Amino acid sequence: MELSASSPEGVPMGQLYTAVVDFLTEDNWTFRVAEEDVALQFGFRGKSSSWQCLCIVDEEKSFVRFYSILPAVVPEAQRHAVAEFITRANYGLPIGNFELDYGDGEVRYKTSIDIEGGEFTPKMVENLLMSNLTTTDRYVPGLMRVLYGDREPADAIAEIEANDGDDDDEEIDFGSVDEGDEHP
C-alpha cells in the first residue's frame, strides 16, 4: 500500500514515524508500509545498482533504522570472501555498517539512530537515509567484483578508497517499490 503523511489504518504515528513519513512525502519518495513489520519499504536506483530499502521505526525504544538490502544473495562458497570485504569496508565508516547473514547470504547496509530524549527532525532523517544510500552505492561495485570472483576483497576496497572524491556529481535518481517486490 502506498502512503502519504496520513496514518495508515492500524499503524501508530508517533513522533519518529511521523518524521520519517513527512520527510519521504515532502521529498517525493514513493513508499509503502510492509504490513508485517510496520516498516516503510521503498526502492532506490543509484549510480551503480538498484536495490530495496527498509525503514524500521521503534517508537518504544526510540530507534530508527534504515536498511539497504543489496540485490544479490551471496552463495555459501563466497561468504568468507564477502565477509572479509564487509569487514574491510566497515573499518573507518563514520555512520552505519554492512551486515552479512551467514545463514541465507543476504547483505545489507544499516544506518541507525537512538533518539531517546530528543527530537527527530526531517534533516536528521535526510542525513541518516542519504548516508545509507550513498555508502551503499559507493561499495556495491566492489562487493559485486568480490562476489563474482573478479577481485580479492583487499583489492576491491583499495580501488574504492583510491577513487574517493572522484565523483562526477551526477544526480541520483529516486526509485520506487514495485508491488511484486518481496522483503525478508
HELIX and SHEET records of a PDB file:
HELIX    1   1 GLN A   15  GLU A   26  1                                  12    
HELIX    2   2 GLU A   76  GLN A   78  5                                   3    
HELIX    3   3 ARG A   79  ASN A   90  1                                  12    
HELIX    4   4 PRO A  122  LEU A  147  1                                  26    
HELIX    5   5 PRO A  153  ALA A  162  1                                  10    
SHEET    1   A 6 ARG A  32  ALA A  34  0                                        
SHEET    2   A 6 ALA A  39  ARG A  45 -1                                        
SHEET    3   A 6 SER A  50  ASP A  58 -1                                        
SHEET    4   A 6 PHE A  63  ILE A  69 -1                                        
SHEET    5   A 6 VAL A 107  ASP A 114 -1                                        
SHEET    6   A 6 ASN A  97  LEU A 100 -1                                        
END                                                                             
